[in-house]
Amino acid sequence: MNTRFKHRILAGALMAAALFMGTSCDDSEGLKVTEQVPNADKTLYEVLLADTELSDFVEVINSCGKHCADSLFNRSRVYTLWAPVNNTFNKDSLIEEAVEKGNREMVFQSFVKAHISNHLRAANGTLDEKNKILLLNEKVAVFKGDRKNGYTFAGQPLGECNIRVMNGVLHKLVAPAEYKYNIMEYLKIAENVDSVSEFIYSYNVTDFSPGQSILGPIVDGLQTYLDSVFVVNNRLLNHWDGVGLLENEDSTYTVYVPSNDVWTAFVEKSIEYFNYNLESKNPTSVSAYDRDSLRNYYARMNALKFMTFSDNEQAYVESPDSMLPIWQSGGRQEIAKAQIEDAVVSEKQLSNGTFKVLGKSPFTFQELFHDTIKVEAENDAMRYKTENIVEFNYSASKNQLNKDSLFAGVKISGNYYFEGVSPQNAPARASYKLPNALSAKYYLAVVTVPKNITNADIEASELKPTRYTFTVAMEGQSGNIFKSGNIESLPDRVDTLFVTNTKGEKVILDIPYCELYNTYNHEDYNLYLKIETGGNVRKYDYTIRLDAIMLIPVGDETEDETKE
């Protein structure tokens, strides 16, 4: 080590002399930190090597890799080390985990760094429960006690302590500190959940952090660093459309993790809903590789949508029988606690919450991802013209329901609807793109509104039904997916029309390709609906008046959904 470098550290140690009042935990005499102190010119690692009581701890450090001792003890920082003495922990099993099983970083993180902190921490005076130490592995441990009763670290008593060295202080523990895994760490070692672990960990990205690194000289116009710090980020660890901040020790969660069998069964079935058309040119910004990635992502991520629940947020849930997941994308809904707890087969308390394993899936696909797709009819972005669909010229307007309307209080989505009128009593036509449909089965429904919805003065005798025909097609596919016969709306009320066949049965649309791109740019979507009015002009009103268009999953339609 550079002599000047050593002296710089020693100078810092001299300034911290007031922290230390004794060479042992019950010695009240002051320790003068001078160059005459036995270990004042030695680093922590050098002292460890020379101490026969700490050889087991040294062997574990070395098993983690040659860089470990250097990264911890030979830099311009000061540390406090609480080192467990020999024969108090299973050295061989830790070395086997690091060397033979290849988990060096895990052992380094969970065992070695669990006994080290930045800065100087003396066993001196009275230390209470509030004396919490942030360790190098970002866990928190309590260092407490007094001279009369002794000191403890993470619940373990100290033996010899306050051993000053050039770059820190060493305390000896009579037993190792217990390591408490957080949820993210436990995922990697828990039994029967490695499928979920591999998926979540596959989103780890290691990034250089210039803000946490130590600046060096500028060489050839480029900034260099004496100490480069890299941080691991995972894009799934968020609250909006992810699984929560599972590595955060300040958060508290309850997680419900699918077992391998549950995960495999779920993915094998759900992936059928994400059958992207690799021959399609739309959206042009998505490659075949992107589509495969989307398919694999959605089929797996949907299994984890309602995996994580913030314990803190449950205080805001009105019913004690329900829970609120952290998943927020697309809105949040409370989930029946019994529904998910009934599937739990094991659980473990961790440093930042409770880890529960599911022996069966507590949710249907409809509850997780195969939900109703709704297009507001007044949404101009989803209404379009193409060469294949020629529309008559007509006036199109976005109308708001008047508060004085006869229909005030009737549920109209967003309080707006679409009106399309063709001139000279000609049939009206409108075409819509239907976004985000899965390769799955749906019912098609449209919500129509009557002519007098904004004009209470129209006589009932003037009201006529509208006769609609609906055609569902997909760009790039030969023929239509479906074309209906004539379907009439009621002339005097807001009406939900399910598209039916000639027998009056709801038509099941079998959509061949997934359209889930989440761009809401109509040019990206290939599935469309053509709407046309017709019939005898004396009997039927040709004007299109629509509130919304819905694709409702087969087997999951509800009365509330058809009204919204």
TAPEFEN-V742682 format. One record per pair of residues at least 24 apart in sequence whose C-alpha atoms are under 6 Angstrom apart, sorted by the first residue. I is the first residue (numbers start at 1). J is the second residue. D is the distance in Angstrom with one decimal. If there is no record, write none. Layout:
i: (I I)
j: (J J)
d: (D D)
This chain:
i: (10 20 23 24 24 25 26 39 40 40 41 42 42 43 43 43 44 45 53 53 54 54 56 60 63 64 64 64 78 78 78 79 79 79 79 80 80 80 80 80 80 80 81 81 81 82 82 82 83 83 84 84 84 84 84 88 109 113 180 181 181 182 182 182 183 184 184 192 192 193 193 195 203 204 204 205 205 206 206 207 239 239 240 240 240 241 241 243 249 252 252 252 253 253 253 253 254 254 254 255 255 255 255 256 256 256 257 257 258 258 259 262 267 267 270 271 273 273 273 274 274 275 275 275 276 276 277 282 283 372 372 373 373 374 374 375 375 376 377 377 377 377 378 378 382 382 382 383 383 384 391 394 394 395 395 396 402 405 406 417 417 418 418 419 419 420 420 421 427 427 427 428 428 429 429 430 431 431 432 432 433 433 433 434 434 435 436 436 437 437 438 438 439 439 439 439 440 440 441 441 441 442 442 442 442 442 442 443 443 443 444 444 444 444 445 445 445 445 446 446 446 446 447 447 447 447 447 448 448 448 448 448 449 449 449 450 450 450 463 464 464 464 465 465 465 465 465 466 466 467 467 468 468 469 469 470 470 471 471 472 472 473 474 474 475)
j: (166 122 162 160 161 161 147 165 165 166 166 165 166 165 166 167 73 73 85 86 85 86 86 95 95 98 104 108 119 167 168 117 118 119 168 116 117 120 121 168 169 170 115 116 170 115 171 172 172 173 172 173 174 175 176 175 137 137 351 350 351 350 351 352 246 246 247 259 260 259 260 260 234 233 234 232 233 231 232 231 326 327 327 328 329 327 329 308 352 311 352 353 309 310 311 353 309 353 354 307 308 355 356 307 356 357 357 358 357 358 358 360 299 300 299 299 438 439 440 439 514 439 513 514 513 514 513 524 524 551 552 550 551 549 550 548 549 548 418 546 547 548 417 418 432 433 522 431 432 431 429 421 422 420 421 420 454 454 456 546 547 545 546 544 545 543 544 543 533 534 542 532 533 531 532 531 529 530 528 529 522 527 528 527 528 525 515 516 514 515 514 515 511 512 513 514 510 511 509 510 554 508 509 551 552 553 554 508 551 552 498 499 550 551 497 498 499 550 496 497 548 549 495 496 546 547 548 494 495 545 546 547 494 545 546 491 492 493 491 491 540 541 489 490 491 540 541 540 541 533 534 532 533 531 532 530 531 529 530 528 529 528 526 527 526)
d: (5.6 6.0 5.7 5.8 5.4 5.7 4.7 4.9 4.9 4.7 5.3 5.8 5.3 5.9 5.2 5.7 5.8 5.7 5.4 5.5 5.1 5.7 5.4 5.9 5.8 6.0 4.6 6.0 5.3 4.6 4.7 5.6 4.6 5.1 4.6 5.7 5.3 5.5 5.9 5.6 4.9 5.9 5.9 4.6 4.9 5.2 4.7 5.6 5.0 5.6 5.8 4.4 5.9 5.3 5.0 5.2 5.7 5.3 5.4 5.7 5.8 5.5 4.9 5.4 5.5 5.1 5.1 5.6 5.5 4.9 5.3 5.7 5.3 5.6 4.4 5.5 5.2 5.6 4.4 5.4 5.7 6.0 5.7 4.8 5.5 5.5 5.1 6.0 5.4 5.7 4.7 4.8 5.6 4.5 5.1 4.6 5.3 5.5 4.7 5.4 4.5 5.3 5.9 4.9 4.8 5.6 4.8 5.8 5.9 4.8 5.7 5.6 5.5 5.9 5.4 4.8 5.5 4.8 5.7 5.9 5.2 5.8 5.3 5.3 5.2 4.9 5.7 5.1 4.3 5.7 4.6 5.5 5.1 5.8 4.5 5.7 5.2 4.5 5.5 5.8 5.4 4.8 5.5 4.6 5.4 5.2 5.4 5.6 4.4 5.9 5.6 5.2 4.3 5.6 5.3 4.4 6.0 5.4 6.0 5.7 4.4 5.6 5.2 5.5 4.5 5.8 5.0 4.8 5.1 5.2 5.4 5.7 5.4 5.6 4.5 5.2 5.6 4.4 5.5 5.2 6.0 5.9 4.3 5.5 5.3 6.0 4.6 3.8 5.8 5.0 4.1 5.9 5.1 5.0 4.5 4.5 5.9 5.4 5.5 4.5 5.8 5.6 5.1 5.6 5.2 4.5 5.0 5.2 5.7 5.0 5.9 5.7 5.9 4.9 5.4 4.2 5.9 5.2 5.7 5.2 5.8 4.5 5.6 4.4 5.9 5.3 5.3 5.8 5.2 5.8 4.5 5.8 4.6 5.5 5.9 5.3 5.5 5.7 5.7 5.3 5.4 5.4 5.5 5.5 4.4 5.4 5.9 5.3 4.9 5.5 5.8 5.6 4.7 6.0 5.4 5.8 4.9 5.7 5.0 5.9 4.7 5.7 5.2 4.4 4.9)
